[in-house]
Amino acid sequence: MSVAKGEVYALRGGRGEKVVVLSADEVNTITWPWCAPIIRRFDGSPELAVFAPSTHETDPVSGTIMLLDTAQVSAELLEEPVGTLVGVTVARIEAGIKALFGLM
């Protein structure tokens, strides 16, 4: 199964959990994609908010992307894509990743 950066997938056999693919398309062709879970609501401290960007109202799903919980996920665990995140959300994710690794 081919996956692309920014696509949202439901997890196979899960309880409706969804993840977004964060890794580059070139990486996804040679290894398991890096994904972050999308949760309904973020109740963490304000200091962690940069690592938990929210989706945009025009995204195919609503919620918070938990960058601190990023992990590699076997493509076999991903169902058909739910949709692709919009540019605004992808920019929020990129800003969070830069902050997470001190790349700002």
C-alpha positions as CSV (number, residue, x, y, z in Angstrom):
1,M,0.0,0.0,0.0
2,S,1.3,3.4,-1.0
3,V,0.8,6.2,1.6
4,A,1.5,9.9,1.2
5,K,2.5,12.7,3.6
6,G,-0.6,14.5,4.9
7,E,-3.0,11.6,4.3
8,V,-5.3,10.6,7.2
9,Y,-6.0,6.9,7.8
10,A,-8.2,5.0,10.2
11,L,-6.3,2.2,12.0
12,R,-7.4,-1.3,11.0
13,G,-9.2,-3.2,13.8
14,G,-9.2,0.0,16.0
15,R,-12.0,1.8,17.7
16,G,-12.1,4.7,15.2
17,E,-8.5,5.9,15.9
18,K,-7.0,8.0,13.1
19,V,-3.5,8.9,12.2
20,V,-1.8,11.3,9.8
21,V,1.2,10.4,7.8
22,L,4.1,12.8,8.6
23,S,7.0,11.2,6.7
24,A,8.0,12.1,3.2
25,D,6.7,10.1,0.3
26,E,10.2,8.9,-0.5
27,V,10.6,7.5,3.0
28,N,7.2,5.8,2.9
29,T,8.2,3.7,-0.1
30,I,11.2,2.0,1.7
31,T,10.0,1.8,5.3
32,W,7.0,2.1,7.6
33,P,5.6,5.6,7.5
34,W,5.9,7.9,10.5
35,C,2.4,8.8,11.8
36,A,0.9,10.9,14.6
37,P,-2.4,10.1,16.2
38,I,-5.3,12.5,15.9
39,I,-7.4,12.8,19.1
40,R,-10.7,14.6,19.6
41,R,-9.5,17.1,22.2
42,F,-6.2,18.3,23.7
43,D,-6.3,18.8,27.5
44,G,-2.6,19.4,28.0
45,S,-0.7,22.3,29.3
46,P,-0.4,25.5,27.1
47,E,3.4,24.9,26.9
48,L,2.8,21.7,25.0
49,A,0.2,23.2,22.6
50,V,2.9,23.8,19.8
51,F,3.4,20.0,19.8
52,A,-0.4,19.4,19.5
53,P,-1.6,21.4,16.5
54,S,-5.3,21.4,15.8
55,T,-6.8,20.6,12.4
56,H,-8.4,23.2,10.2
57,E,-12.2,23.4,9.8
58,T,-11.9,22.3,6.1
59,D,-9.9,19.1,7.0
60,P,-11.5,15.7,6.5
61,V,-11.3,15.1,10.3
62,S,-11.4,17.4,13.3
63,G,-9.1,17.1,16.3
64,T,-5.6,17.5,17.6
65,I,-2.5,16.0,16.1
66,M,-0.3,14.6,18.9
67,L,3.3,15.1,17.6
68,L,4.8,13.8,20.8
69,D,3.2,10.4,20.1
70,T,4.7,10.0,16.6
71,A,5.7,6.5,15.7
72,Q,6.3,4.3,12.7
73,V,3.1,2.3,11.7
74,S,3.0,-0.7,9.4
75,A,1.1,0.2,6.3
76,E,-0.8,-3.0,6.8
77,L,-2.5,-1.5,9.9
78,L,-3.8,1.5,7.8
79,E,-7.3,1.3,6.2
80,E,-8.2,3.3,3.1
81,P,-7.4,7.0,3.4
82,V,-10.0,9.2,5.0
83,G,-8.7,12.2,3.2
84,T,-5.7,14.6,3.1
85,L,-5.1,17.5,5.5
86,V,-5.1,21.1,4.0
87,G,-2.1,23.3,3.7
88,V,-2.8,25.3,6.9
89,T,-2.8,22.2,9.0
90,V,0.3,20.8,7.3
91,A,2.1,24.2,8.1
92,R,1.0,23.8,11.8
93,I,2.5,20.3,11.8
94,E,5.7,21.5,10.3
95,A,6.0,24.3,12.8
96,G,5.4,21.8,15.6
97,I,8.1,19.4,14.3
98,K,10.6,22.2,14.0
99,A,9.9,23.2,17.6
100,L,10.1,19.6,18.8
101,F,13.6,19.1,17.3
102,G,14.8,22.7,17.8
103,L,15.0,23.5,14.1
104,M,13.5,27.0,14.4
